[in-house]
Amino acid sequence: MSAPWDQARQQRYEELLQTIGGALLGAVPQGWRRIDLIARIAEGVQDFGLTVIMEDLSYAEVDPPAQAAQAFLELRRVMYDERGAWFSARYMMNPPGEFQIFYNYDFDPLWDPPIPPAVFKRDLETYPRPAARVPDWLRRVVEQAGTPA
């Protein structure tokens, strides 16, 4: 498991959140009302969904910025602890730059299309968890890949 949070780790965490926010602000058009980015990450596989709601409640088509995606990948590594690594994260921003972020450590991130069980197995090997912290759904998926969690 990774080391407890220290000042350097906390600083890097905050820097990554700022990088994500800055990348999003640089990618969206003027007049946005809400930015909502969902990141699903497993070892070697990632999916990012970005929704941008405009002031008139229409949606702007914007690709998730690569810099935000890279920051999320590092954020997952930085945050790894005794709970394991999170499966998905949601970063929401309201003008001018107020944001909230939520992390999902326990629930199936509902990949669409579903990812192969071997990916979850590899993820659990890379980011191990104590047996008591392996959610039932993940245990079942890993068992499908050939080795019980």
DABEL-V355113 format. One record per residue. RES is the residue in three letters. SS is DSSP state (H for helix, E for strand, L for the rest). PHI is phi in whole degrees, -180 to 180 (none if undefined). D_FIRST is the distance of its C-alpha to the first C-alpha in Angstrom with 2 decimals. Layout:
res: [RES/RES]
ss: [SS/SS]
phi: [PHI/PHI]
d_first: [D_FIRST/D_FIRST]
This chain:
res: [MET/SER/ALA/PRO/TRP/ASP/GLN/ALA/ARG/GLN/GLN/ARG/TYR/GLU/GLU/LEU/LEU/GLN/THR/ILE/GLY/GLY/ALA/LEU/LEU/GLY/ALA/VAL/PRO/GLN/GLY/TRP/ARG/ARG/ILE/ASP/LEU/ILE/ALA/ARG/ILE/ALA/GLU/GLY/VAL/GLN/ASP/PHE/GLY/LEU/THR/VAL/ILE/MET/GLU/ASP/LEU/SER/TYR/ALA/GLU/VAL/ASP/PRO/PRO/ALA/GLN/ALA/ALA/GLN/ALA/PHE/LEU/GLU/LEU/ARG/ARG/VAL/MET/TYR/ASP/GLU/ARG/GLY/ALA/TRP/PHE/SER/ALA/ARG/TYR/MET/MET/ASN/PRO/PRO/GLY/GLU/PHE/GLN/ILE/PHE/TYR/ASN/TYR/ASP/PHE/ASP/PRO/LEU/TRP/ASP/PRO/PRO/ILE/PRO/PRO/ALA/VAL/PHE/LYS/ARG/ASP/LEU/GLU/THR/TYR/PRO/ARG/PRO/ALA/ALA/ARG/VAL/PRO/ASP/TRP/LEU/ARG/ARG/VAL/VAL/GLU/GLN/ALA/GLY/THR/PRO/ALA]
ss: [L/L/L/L/L/L/H/H/H/H/H/H/H/H/H/H/H/H/H/H/H/H/H/H/H/H/H/L/L/L/L/E/E/E/E/E/E/E/E/E/E/E/L/L/E/E/E/E/E/E/E/E/E/E/L/L/L/L/E/E/L/L/L/L/L/H/H/H/H/H/H/H/H/H/H/H/H/H/H/L/E/L/L/E/L/L/L/E/E/E/E/E/E/E/L/L/L/E/E/E/E/E/E/E/L/L/L/L/L/L/L/L/L/L/L/L/H/H/H/H/H/H/H/H/H/H/L/L/L/L/H/H/H/L/L/H/H/H/H/H/H/H/H/H/L/L/L/L/L]
phi: [none/-76/-67/-60/-64/-120/-62/-66/-66/-62/-64/-65/-56/-65/-62/-65/-63/-68/-62/-61/-61/-63/-64/-65/-61/-76/-100/-95/-75/-59/85/-80/-111/-152/-115/-135/-115/-112/-113/-115/-137/-136/-51/87/-138/-146/-142/-125/-119/-117/-118/-122/-99/-91/-57/-85/72/-81/-110/-98/-82/-138/-78/-60/-68/-59/-64/-68/-61/-62/-65/-64/-60/-69/-57/-63/-66/-63/-85/-54/-151/-62/-77/103/-105/-71/-94/-151/-141/-127/-114/-116/-131/-118/-62/-84/-169/-73/-135/-133/-135/-126/-120/-108/-96/-121/-106/-57/-75/55/-63/-136/-77/-60/-93/-63/-54/-61/-67/-66/-61/-62/-64/-68/-70/-74/-123/-64/-130/-61/-52/-68/-102/-89/-61/-55/-61/-71/-60/-64/-65/-65/-62/-63/-80/119/-133/-63/-86]
d_first: [0.00/3.73/6.60/8.97/11.71/14.32/17.70/16.99/14.15/16.52/19.37/17.85/17.08/20.72/22.07/20.65/22.21/25.42/25.37/25.16/27.96/30.08/29.86/30.89/33.73/34.94/35.06/36.86/40.61/42.34/43.08/39.79/39.14/35.57/32.82/30.32/27.58/25.36/22.51/21.22/18.52/17.07/16.11/19.44/21.39/22.11/24.93/26.18/29.06/31.00/33.78/36.08/38.67/41.69/43.98/46.48/43.74/43.91/40.89/40.36/39.14/36.39/33.81/30.26/30.09/28.08/26.73/25.24/23.73/22.11/20.79/19.27/17.47/15.96/15.40/13.20/10.95/11.23/10.54/7.37/5.55/5.89/9.01/7.96/10.11/13.65/16.53/19.23/20.22/23.72/25.12/28.63/31.00/34.45/36.98/37.01/33.23/31.80/28.60/26.18/22.91/21.40/18.13/18.08/14.92/17.09/20.34/21.70/22.22/25.62/25.90/29.58/30.27/27.53/25.08/24.99/22.76/21.50/19.84/17.74/17.01/15.91/13.76/11.99/11.65/10.26/7.86/7.47/8.10/9.65/13.31/14.61/12.83/14.25/17.48/20.68/21.73/18.61/19.05/22.69/22.11/19.75/22.36/24.95/23.19/23.72/20.70/19.80/16.36]
